[in-house]
Amino acid sequence: MLKAAKSNGSKQQVLLRLYIAGQTPKSIAAISNLKKICSEYLEGRYKIEVIDLVKNPALAQDHQILAIPTLVRQVPVPLRKIIGDLSDTEQVLVGLDIRSSSAPRANKAPKNRPSR
């Protein structure tokens, strides 16, 4: 059984589960991208569990996984899911609630806004 991490403000532990299906190029890319993001933005306060649905397909239904690769942030709550190979670092950071969506993106032009 999983235990919730203790809250230490911004130093709270993050438990991530990455659901993959075998050693496909997307699965390998997702693992690599996740490790890079975690080591850069969550240094020393994360745990990654990689769950291969080829080895245990029943977990897909049990854990409501509809697409792969899927990253699930278990702790802190609320649970968050990100689908894909995690190659868009900014999107992953926002999805994991590590960075707010209003934070400026490095090397990106501002999005166009419709005029009224």
FENRA-V550670 format. One record per run of one state. SS is the DSSP state (~ for helix, > for strand, _ for the rest). FROM is the first residue (numbers start at 1). LEN is the number of residues. If there is no record, write none. Layout:
ss->SS from->FROM len->LEN
ss->SS from->FROM len->LEN
//
This chain:
ss->_ from->1 len->8
ss->~ from->9 len->3
ss->_ from->12 len->2
ss->> from->14 len->7
ss->_ from->21 len->4
ss->~ from->25 len->17
ss->_ from->42 len->4
ss->> from->46 len->7
ss->_ from->53 len->5
ss->~ from->58 len->5
ss->_ from->63 len->7
ss->> from->70 len->6
ss->_ from->76 len->4
ss->> from->80 len->4
ss->_ from->84 len->5
ss->~ from->89 len->7
ss->_ from->96 len->21
//
